[in-house]
Amino acid sequence: MTMRIGVDVGGTFTDLIVVSDGGFSLHKVPSTPADPGAAILQGVSELGIDLHNLALFAHGTTITTNAVIQRKGSRAGLLTTKGFRDVLQIRRTTRGRLYDFQWDPPAELVPRQWRREVPERTNASGAVTRHPDLARAVAEVRDLVEAGVDALAICFLNAYLNIENERAVRDAVHAAFPDLPIYISAEILPEWREFERTSTTCVSAYVGPVLSEYVHALETELADRGYRYDLMVMLSNGGLARAASATAQPGYTLVSGPAAGVVAQVALAETTGLRNLIGMDIGGTSTDISLIYDGEPYLKSEFELEFGTAVSYPIIDIDSIGAGGGTIAWLDPGGLLHSGPRSAGAQPGPVCMQLGGTEPTVTDANVVLHRLNPAFLLGGRIPISEAAAREAVGALGGRVRLDAVLMAQGILTLTTSNIVHAIRQRTIARGLDPREFALVAYGGAGPLHGVEVAAELGIPTVLVPRFPGLTSAMGLLFADVRHDLLATVLREATDVSADHVGHVYADLAEQGRTRMLAEDIPEDRMAFLYAAGLRYVGQTHELTVPLPGPYSSEMHEHLSLLLRDVHLREFGHAPDGAEPVEIVNVRVACLGRMERPPFDAIRVGPEPVPCERRTVWLHREWVETHVYERDTLRAEVRLRGPAIVEQLDSTTVIPPGWLCAVDQVGNLLITRM
């Protein structure tokens, strides 16, 4: 196998994993939020990799997500059809807090003074009834550029049916301002619904220049160091794209890193035979919750970064909450304990790391209770201070007459409760029983909390991957190249022929095939997944329904049955009869299969010898606990709790009453005794 590397940039650490004929090499370095690429290059240097020998550099990034959340994107402007200037502000005519009359929605990414109108019109059938005034469009853009706008979105009414007017304006503006990045909705999202299409295009214009600058700088640095291929970027749909493709559709990178973790879970499902998984990725700043059902991830067709900022792309369904190792614990004026959503992140970090942090975090609570090594992290690379953590946690507890130990216990109990609530929302609220799933605990802090979360939910098995803190980085090496293509139909199934719909699918598949051939992907490594956006006649929104293969007359006749299965799984109910169905859109996922690293078997060996004994606070009392090094655990080993397993990238806590078994490829399977 050729040498390949996966790099995932998190809020606290940047994770690197290298796979070659010699196996896996792991590395973690503190993230550098001001310049994420600096941590990547530092990690590559410390690993001593010769980039001349590297065949794949796959990267998961939070650069676009952070740009939106922190409002550090470009100064984007919008050209839209006359009369539609305020679509972004009107949104869906809903409120984020229905009964809070003092609540104001977040500001739009494109403020009103940078949204301009152009007289033009394409009707609902796609015919151009008024060509755009190109001179006026250029004049409006000139005014925007003089006001400081450095990127432009163009979104005209019904452009998803006919690109002509948007393309004409883009060409005219580009001729006048050749250095101005321009994003047109007919290429970004050729789908109906004006707000969603406008929002997605504006998000692309807002984050696109930031992503392009970052990716270009990283590609240049890697090339200077000898890397000869394209940088591959993780997308929110669970696929990889060349950097040029990713920057052309920048909205696809908004949950890049967490999506890679879900890809790794799919590989784990194949290896372990556990087909239903709940993913719990606890990092430094957040916990990401995802579902694998029957070996496949849940996907959704829209992602809302915050109220009114929607991106309508196929995206792996991930919920994030502010519960990570760096999450700050605090008391409100009434003395009630809270955990998050603020995080100490990588800088200044938890108090125990003594990098400037002063507020107690979840990591500090784990240190006080000796669940984490009280002397160091990352296998000794990062010294920590138990005394500093105890002082900070104790000071918070002193305000409500609790000592450091009881306050630390409260912080962890509250953190567990927050995560359990998020999982219940993803499972029980959708009619799914979490007891029928296994919990995959990963991320640097996932295995610390996995068993407590599973116990609260009645989940029978906790799966801790071999490299839990680098699972998302590992997922990058299991991902395929992916292009998602879509066309709007918006017709009742009885009003359109199966042949017509089949031709639309065939055209999308051919577009994907052409793209992949241009990316040097051979045809024998191509695969196509088909889906349809369906709804019952009279419904407002559609569900994405996977199809078992290329569209056929038989599928066309049984669309109501296909929709019923998905509707029942999603909402717990569905019509019993053959209700009329509307085809809203058709989708084709075009995959370029990549070489995947194997899960190497580990040797069967003797019972491990603990590296130390430590008194750990478990089940509200101090318990003498054996501590093991993960590298010493061989296949078929059994550990009875209480026990702690330490490794470079994470720590696993096995409370009393639980049994940990090591499988043939090094995963830990923790079950009740």
Steps between C-alpha positions, in 0.01 A plus 500: 500500500621851419546752779192710578417752771176624654503832687206623707513848653300525822439781743769381743726256314596431140507124437722327246495133405730345240443157349757308296633147462654545842163555667365812668687802639309736730566856606318786672605863525319794660283681247590853394163675451655814355669295227372138484755411234788570739403208725466272197847584373643466850348154534628391158850619592494324838390175335801525268299414189664526159217655302658379175380152601150606597217389269205661682460798731139506628393791717199570723463866586288732714614814318163572336291415806711730716477777241119501534481452877764765571380728217846504341401427142528720193305821444245340271248681282186369328337572165141378486182544302317829553259459788698221673762704683372401845465123454798447731343714771145363469642147511214252550279746689560302820653601833782327683334564836128511447396663829804722564397840367840648590689247284671619185619259230868486411610753242501381139838410353433756226370828651220684324720780365703237311193334346407655164220439250518444124191524273471154338259209501484129424151356537394183684540287186859618444437743214684833513236774485739787571872507435712667768618857474872423484613861524299548817632174645861608441426843647353341814804278540733795449322675786532188716871461426562863589316434829743216580322191367753231401274211390169485315197268504250509214158347559214565257143377518452154343864484390503130593290446186705721269852625565498752213443825692737416786772397256460821296535719808793298630685535170437875489613551860804279452606702196487816711644350820710196405639449853162495674386149606147439368261223605175444306209306645434291189841339550511503880149355553277438194199437722167669561416707813633852475612550860696175521669560164580862586632410845719218370648723229566783746667262746722382214596858416560577868735206569633429151785754492606397853513133401676576170772705669556236767504205260726678251752586774499143631534349152792732427678404823447129437622530140810684618569208730465245221133395487412432136124440500180693567405584855176313578243671721229328702143604419191502721347215295772259612700514177831645392549765232802651337582842638382670179160329521466580871572869448244513217234367741630631835174442688567126478787531751298637793511182714807352336676350804199345678388342171830312482431348841171360371680349200727321746194370684367344180833315465472388863147372435634287216786365712318429826163394364330761719263652243321754723734754656465827689810710446615716793800708400614706801782737412641807663209735433192295409327162482379382160214247495430287192313182407588197291191290422543161334854595408414830330522855636197722533512784248291814477448741215553820698723636773427811705817649649293742705146631477439617143837395357410188302708291262297259287754233416497126570672482836568232759251556781709615796387691809757698696475622859742702710634212709871432450813463706554874493137587584489753783294437816334803659236607749212733422391773749271250672784253560385252235782308333536518120743335261563679171451605235815713544826312462859568595604336171869465423577849620498564793391139559399325824647633825702180556705566185621833646488686171297790634161343564333608826149351481440133590421265213381142453864395458588660833216307667633172357846583629371578851323161510811321363304367203768670291866458583566774759855559376495510119301465177592372152721227637714741698540769235278749684565539875198606703441626853248318717542773763401773253194302390398429860537866594282619209229235552513554876459875463185445294369247752576728790240744373230238570673332798629197313856369506700444181409130476124549526509796262700293249244221534223753434675630188533149356142404594368810326717434194370144479143625536544749215638231269227252596235760422654562156502127422138461614404777259671310217351161589197481729347819356516331156352171617838322527593297809862575605515157665507352149822689419863484610668822610823591318699715744774690321671833489759582765241504781238256367631187678520694828122540504375217279398247764315755717304620195420143394385410853256793506349395166500124555739448209652152539835545322759777482747475212829686539699500172867416499594867454201683653658844508589475131185330371400798284849514351474126436165549327668723243691195379179297456311765302429485127501788255142620477297735281132559585288609204136606506221602265157640587192318365209630713234282338249248626621150418185432301563807282847402385622184330758261639703548181516877554618464860745230394652731239551770765684248718708381206600857415615566860695174508672591172595841642654325800680250281648784293621679815665188638670418171644854506634418849672186365265259677471182291152378412545172687532701824185705440170436676168684493242527778149613411243678716183703455352789696142385551198627691133417518284738300401784731816485714738796515835322532647192343700206634808364326421140408788270397432290190631143462656572160452690173148632453254255347132471415451268798642763737280764343192291574601437863622844608229518766634183664858628491392829654290323761801309638705817544205700635433228759865489610527878520168588667365175642190503278407489132184464286386142454366533147654598167493875558590720198869595500679803362856477366668819618853425384731219393850447636804304390806452721798427275775312684861439411605204712830555681740242638418436865747407772442164667423456868805291586444215743689513829663203665345291773711546810523455875298691756637855522686631803372831640744786461377654826228500764312822554225609734218619274164655587243261351136455598536778758787344693876458476584161350840332456527461123742319270637714217607333174687619193288443189798368303534207742146374445496203264209333323256308723616677817229565760512782753254529786412842630611702675779558249648780294665462160740777396643569156651790309173636366243418769412340834230236550319468835349158586291537818419215741243260361620523139718262299739606222595255225762561231395380155721367221586843358554679831160660563376504860149359549365597843186326630321457832612201706 
